[in-house]
């Protein structure tokens, strides 16, 4: 093969790869957008009361007016799936808010102050790394009671060091840039420089890390609800539906577990792919 032909083939391969990445990006964006839409409007779109049960309809398959049939308690599966999107998305979103807020604050403080402040924060983060997120959430739910609050705070604390460690490195690079020195020469205070200049330059990386954290937190929340320490029945939640659907699996009716579990997997994969894509774009930009 001649050199010009080889170069042309490389260009075509690169274009196909870029086109493939764009397709994946837009498909994942559509999935995440749909999940967010359902989290907001799902309860309004539910055709039935998600908690209304009729044992006579238990494990009845799809029929007219009930596209997915009924669960073990005779509750409409489609209604529970649509309503459960809100609780399944709310917990991970709160974890992202807690962990990103705390992680970004610690990272910027460590990078700006340096010295003993950086050493103390780094030591604290290293200690926090030793606690697995899911174990910390289970312990918090066991001590403070099942529900949404305890696992949210525990997972938020568990994910904070991961975000802080990544952002600290980026914040150190920004701290050494000339625009920071120029701001200091102008007499701007540390708080003003960090809030108006340094933090906004970290925003693309923060968004990428928040997206990845959301996917991990969603899996952890589903696991916590599955073992009965998260959202409590009869509240509709995808993790709860996977757990309560076990009875149907054993009786040859796996639709509840499959639809809820499939929804979790689909959203998590889409969110993680988006997060990786955003992280790659941020790395290219740097």
BELWOQUI-V118795 format. One line per field, one symbol per residue. psi: psi as a letter, one per 40 degrees, with the letter a starting at -180 (. if undefined). Layout:
BEGIN
psi = ???
END
This chain:
BEGIN
psi = hiddddddddddddddddddddddddddddddddddddddedddehdiheehihddehfhahihegdeaiaeefihdddddddedddddddddddddddddddddddddddddabddddddddddddddehidddddddddddeiiadddddddddddeddddddddddddddddeiddddddddeeiidddddddddddeeddddddddddddddddddddddddeeebhhiehhidddddddedddddefgeddddddddddddddddddddddddddddddd.
END
